[in-house]
Amino acid sequence: MKNTTVYVILLIALSSLAACSKSTPPIAPEKPIVIVPTTPPTTPVTPPPTTTIPPTSTAKLLPVKLESATQSIVFKYIGESNSLLSADNGAGKKVIIMYKDNQMNGLLIHEANKVHYVDYYRDEQKRIVKVIQWTQTESDDIPMGSYSIEYNEQQQISVIKYYTNKDQLLRTKLFAYALSTDQMGIVIETNGSESTRYTYDQKNGLFKNVANVQFIALETGDHLFLSAEHNLLSISATTPKNDLTCSYEYNTDAYPSVINWKTPQANMLFKVSYKTF
């Protein structure tokens, strides 16, 4: 993997993560890009901009630990910055973020003794517009495929096109954004005949002050990282096995202090610890 230096970050508790690569010196993060992530079979997304009055608190918090009855997920950062260095669930699942020139330029994902990584490519506006995926083996790095990203005027992801490792188009996903009458954020993802609806609250997102977590969700499918600008409330899809509902208790700064996730398979309750950024 070219021009990348690995910083160990570790990922999360709901989806699988996987990777490994080379690292470059950690650098302070870029200003977060407000966009919407996607990953098959249901794609993560961020909510649209709102006109609601923001929380009165000016506190900037970074999550450092999520604890449930069965596991603990620890998040580490580079020095005193908001650059996520690692997310570790203590069970062998890792995500490592790589930085170059003040920007995230790749991910390493480890899972079940397998490793893959992605390289990010940006346009003249410094937006991530292409992602190339690789499988790492002892002898070689094998291309898996790629996807391109297009943005709307609000700098939200509007189109994602997935390609084979021979640049043959596999599928295209489209995104639309709206607000409900109670100012709930809504994102609709269309993938052929499949449709997925994401809703968000208007509180401070779990990872509001962490740059580019949406791209982690996009690549890994981890719903936790969907709570960027605001917090994910629900996912409802044409195929209900992937549905999710979320409820929160909030601290005095309007950040989640308790997260309750419900899926058709299980319920999960996490307590959140923060540090000030």
N, C-alpha and C positions, 0 to 999 in steps of 0.2 A: 504494500500500500504506500502510495507515493506521497512524500512530504508530510507525513503524519506522525505525530508522537502521541503515545497512548497515555491518557490519564485515567486512572482507574475510577470508573463510576459503576455504580451498581444499581441494579434495577429492582424490581418491584414484585409485588405480590399478585398478580392476577393473571398474567399472561406469561408466556415464555419469553426469555430473552436469550440471546446467544451471540458471542463474538470474541474476537481477539486480534490485536494488531500492533502497530508501532506507534509511539507517542512523540509529540513535540512539546516544547516547553509550555506550561499553562499560562494563559494570558487572560486578562480581565475580559468579561463577556461583552458582546455587542448589545446594543439596545434591542430588547425583544421585538420580534416581528409578529404582529397580530394576524395570524392566519389560521386555517383549519386543517388538521391532519387527517389522513385516511390510511387504512390498512385492511387488507382482506381478512376474513369475509365481511366484517363490518368495519367501517372506516372511522377512526377518530376524527373529531372536528372541533373547532373553537366557535364560540357564539358570535353573533354579529354585534357591531357597536350599538350602544344604547344611548338614549337621551335621559335616562334616569339620573337622579341626584346621587353622586358617589358617596360612599361612607364618610362620616366626618373624621374618623381616625386617619392620621397620616403615618402610622406605624408601618414599617416595611419588614415583614417577617419571612424567614426561610424555614421550611420544614426540615427537621433533622432526624426525626424518628417517627415511625408509625408502629404501634404495638397492638396486637390482638392477643387472644387467649393462647394462640398456637405459634405465633411468629413475631419477629421484630424486623422491620425494614429500616435500615440506617442510610441516611443521605449525607455525603460529605462534599465540601466545597473547597475551592482553591483559596487558601489563605482566608482573608476576611471578605472576599468578593462574593458575588452571587453566581459564580461559574460552578455549575454542578460538576463534581469530580467523580463521584461514585454513588451507586445505590445498591445495597446488598441486603438480600433477604435471609442470609445466613444458611441457605440451602443449596448453594452452588449456582445460583442464577445471577448473572452479572451483565451490566451494560457499562461500557467504558466510552467516555466522550473524548474526542481529540480536538485540539484547537490549533489554529495557525493565524497569525496576523490579526489578533483580537476577534477571531470568528471561529465558531464550531465548524470543523471541516470533515468530520467523520464519526462513525460509531463502531464499536466492537461489541459483539453480542455473544455471550457464552451460555450454552444450555446443553445438558445431557451429553457432555463430552464432545459437543460439536461447537464449531466456531464459525461465525460469518461476520463480515464487516461491510460498511457502506462508505462511499466517498461522495461528498457533496460538491456540486459545481454551481457557481453563482453568475448572475448577469451583471451588467454595468451598474445596476441599482443595488447590488449586493444581496439580491434575493436568491434563495436556493431554487434553481430551476431544473436541475437534473440530479438524479441519485443513481449511482451504479452500485450493484450488490455483488459481493464475492463470497465464496466459500473458501476457508483457509484450511489447508492440509499440511502435513509435515513436509511435503515435497514441492507444493505449488499453491498458488492462489487461482481458483477457478471461477470465471464469471458466471453469475446466476441469472442476471437480467438487469433491467433498469426501469426507472419511471421518470417522466417529465411532469413539471408542475407549472400551471398557468394561474394568474392572479386576476381578480377583478379590480375595479377602481378603488375599492376600499382596502386593497392589499390582502384580501382573503383568498384562499385557494378556491378557484372556480372549476378547474379541470385537472384531472390526473390521468395520464396515459401510461399504461404498463406495457413493457416490451420484453421479448425473449432476449437471450444472450446473443442472438443474431439480428437484433433490432427489428423483429417482426412484432407488429402491434397485437397485443393479447386482448385488451379491454380498455374502456374509457369510463371514468367516473365523473359525474357532474354534481355541483353543489349549489344550493339556493339558501338564502338567509332571510329571516323575518323576526318580528317581535310579536308576541301575543298581546292581548288587551291588558294583561297584568304585567307587561314588560318582561316576560320570560323570554330568554333567547332561544331561538329555534333554528336548527340547521337541517336541511333535507339533503340526503345523499342518494343519488340515483345511479344504479349500476345495472344497465340492461333492464330486465324486468323486475329487479330487486330494488326496494326502496327502504331507507333507514332514516328515522327521525331522531334527532338529538335535542334535548332541552337543557337549559342552564339557568341557574339562579342569577341574582344580581349582586351577590356578596363578593368579597375578595376571594379570588381563586387560591386553592392550595399552593400552586406554583406561580402565583401572579408575578413574583419578583425574580423568577428564575428564567434566564433567556433560553428560548428555543426548545422548551420541553415538548411542544407539539410535534416536533420532528421525531422525538423518541417514540411517542405514541404512534405516529404514522408508520414507522418502521417495525416496531415490535408488537403493536396491537394492544399495548397495556393501557387500559382505561384510566388508570390512576393519573397518567400524564395528560389526560384530556382536561383536567381542572386547572387551566392556565389563567386567563383573564378572569373567568368566573368558574363556578363549580358545576360539574355535570350532574343533572338531576335524573335523566332517564335516557335509555336507548330502546327504541321500539322498531323492530325490523319485520320485513315480510316473512322471514324465518324466525319465529319467536324463541328458538333455543338460545339465541344470542342476546335476548332482551335483558335489560338491567334497570333497576330503580335505585336511587340514592337519596338518603336524607342526612341532614347534618345538624349538629349542635355547633354554635358559633361562639367564639370568645368575644371579649369586649372590643376588639379591633376588627370584628366582622370577618375573621378568618375561621375556617373549620377547626373545631377542637375535638369533635367526634365524628367519624364517618361510618355510616351504616349502609352497606351494599347488599342488595338482594337480587339474586339471579334465579332462574328456574331450578338450578342445581343446589344452591347454598346461600346462606347469609353470612356476611362478614362484618365485624365491628372493630374499628381501629380508633385508638386514641392518638392524637397528634401532638408532638412537641416541636417547638420552634426556637430559633434564635433570631436576634434583631440584626438586620442588615443596615 
